[in-house]
């Protein structure tokens, strides 16, 4: 850039303006990803919390969709704050070299392509950057004002995604002296006060988010492919072509102050933590998003005085930009879809219309697919329900007041899988084959919570007693009696690496549910092979032998 020229004077406005413009154009031209549709349903039930995530993404979608009721509106504020994130990361640099900074930002393809996707990772990245900016001021001057600002930043970070807890943990690890500073506790108190509504929501609903993230995932044995896939995806997401240079530069940078030390702990702490997490199972590559802040700052500070590596990064940025342009064209449908039926952003309206046509005017519900239900709802405008069975997992549809209005309705159920005997209709769509069936009298009790009272154990083929606590609201209670008194409570027993459970009946029926909260005693015949199981409770639904999922997990031991 030539000093004094138009580009030299306005390069910041040009760079960030182009970054935002590309995000907005991409947002308008690309169909919704599955999770985006699900988060759009979040926004239909605006609340202080949700089963899977905190509420920030729902609020951003709600505001954008109120202005533009389409895909563009869902992503509008997400595109804005993703651009603002890059602008704030630049403010974290003590020694600024804008041309180098632009090259580093462009070299990270995911920052460009992911900058318009309405998922919790984007507000998490934004508010994590806000946190580090406030932390920079806090360590320089731990005033009450800076303490409160930092506490608010922490709360907003945690309202975006729970991974913010790792940011806090790694920051404290980088600077343990914070724990003996009185102002640190003003930060903590401010954050706790701001988070109080969300914490109360979690308490009132049995802490479902923590149950899910920490307990409810079915155990799997370790496979080396989990770790190898994680490492490969991190290299692709950080780069794809500049990943080694950026990671090496960030690693080589010796922190010059408390901020850089915290950024380094968070950058490599996130990468290392989730590498270890692969010992437990698959890791989503986007979970390391907050690491990119430290990656950009530390690599920039290391490369600013190294001309030979700077030239390499400039070249790699050009290559990355060309790759990103090709991907943008593909996402926008400007290139052939190559027959890939499962690409989430293609054929959405066609698929939903085909399902709606087969339903012949009936309201549709999906079995074991909150994402399909959400997408169908968005692209047809018809409210849709996901019936979550013991073959699946709990999600927001277990909590929202929807199923109560469906009782005794004639409905059309849609399923994608291998259970043709339950679903006689076949629906061929551009997203693959679906199965369907008309249900004359719909009913389910997914909103009834069954809480296990500890580990269940007993001998094979013998009857064993158990206790559960039940929680349900007045509306759900009114739906039970007398029409569904005989609906049974079931147990789903899961083994490692097997998602589909063995389902066995208990002696309990819904006739015993006579109050909003009570404790029930029942028994079950352990007709299971000897071994250790994960256990869930479910309740009979309108699909024969497919109970809904109504509990978190506990342990079962058959001797």
Order of alpha helices (4+ residues) and beta strands (2+ residues): alpha-alpha-alpha-alpha-alpha-alpha-alpha-alpha-alpha-alpha-alpha-alpha-alpha-alpha-alpha-alpha-alpha-beta-alpha-beta-beta-beta-beta-beta-beta-beta-alpha-beta-beta-beta-beta-beta-beta
